[in-house]
């Protein structure tokens, strides 16, 4: 999986592409930890636009991010959902846990 | 790990070379074994199983390159032994040839002592790592096998052998992280759970394991699905790390009321499949999986549907939907339905599905655990109720009188599962223990009449409409959460009545009551029995010797015969009354009296 990140104002954006699964654990964590430590960041948006596969350990990583973010008063939102990625997140009802953006 | 001495094979046809290398090997604390040509090298290799090999290339009878090829063939796939060529040939093509034949390394003669020492020490480190890896692999294999054995025993249950259900489980690894549970609940209800923990193998199975005990004990006590789901979520939330969760589908098939109730959090849709091979109902996942939400955020809300045609409930994990064929195409829900086909022989259809999944996988291992369970919902007009026979228990002596009174106000009624709680008390009493199933039916009918019609004022005829059951359940939930006044009193008394030990069950509510004379007269007629709202009363009547309404219809007493008392001389053992279908209790069809009870 490839990860690009940029910060503008209080909002950080993590753009993901490729397979988001068990093997992405380390790089995903180091990417979001950096953002959560950045001063002034209040919202982290995960852009799934380029992701073509998502497994249950990826869902676990999102939950971990959510917990870390909430403990520091930040919010996490998901965007760019389509196809099987959207399907997986819908079945897990992650819309009840994260803000979903178009 | 402690370094142990290595056994090192030296194959060379020059005695001085052998001597020199033997000295180095010994000095480093290792043990040399020697061969002087290629054929001998192979023989010594097979006999001594050395940890490492130094191989000359130009030797009589068989050259080193051919000897190494043969050694690699012998070991193919089973183990790896480092082989270092030591040769005077120093052309690039010689070195390449040696490596391609299976050599790991190449030293050009004359080999310096320091060069030999460095190679031996290097491969010694590598071999140590390899040994550690091997031990880890063996340990993990052993753990997996033990885990599979224990998990098999822990998750085995009678319900999984019940002919009302069929299931299969195809693990991705040694054993599955998917968990199947099935049990008969009080009443004519069969409850199942299909849980799929994050990941697969041992960690996943461990994650799902805490669910089994809670599911079985709460199901046996007759707790509603929503309460079971809440408890399972609470349990997992408390013990799992934040990135672990368990997708689960809980379902209850109520044969008597012809309903299927489902809670689905994170699993593929549960399906109701007719014999014509049509999907009559889909229960999609409406909740996040178990173990994520806090108690306050969690919802145990279920969806219930009524069925008038025979069919089956199908539950599966995402492993079934996402099972890939040779070109990576998912099986999907359509594929499952296609494999299942149609027909009244449900065993045949299930076997078709099971075999079809194997065919779809085409011999490749599943990428994720695959599990599937089907529960039959038979439809029989004017279904007779089945009550498990309590069996004969021999005991003698006086009937020990026992009495319990409970009173629930609106505050408690809003959140307590009264019937399972009461059954918990009743089944502690020895003389009542064997009557659990029947008592559950009587108490739950009388209690739900008091609550639904007495306090909540629900109109049972709503259930007659198409889709009415859902409306009824929704109204019930709304009115229950808005309930601010009212009370239900329950009294239970075991005492001796003539030649019988009996249990009197009194239920009264503070509601307006109902025109019980009309209802009861109606219920005597066949058409009355067809209507869901009257089904309850004849059922209770059939199980009891007396059913007595009084007041404005807001009080009822049911008398249930527990056993016959032994003759005065004590020689005849106490005979238990065996509950049987419709009208078993002494007085033929049961009696309905109008008088003051309790």
Interface residues (C-beta under 8 A of the other chain):
Chain A: X22 X56 X57 X59 X60 X61 X63 X64 X67 X90 X91 X92 X93 X94 X96 X97
Chain B: X198 X199 X242 X243 X244 X245 X247 X265 X266 X267 X268 X284 X285 X286 X287 X288 X289 X292 X293 X318
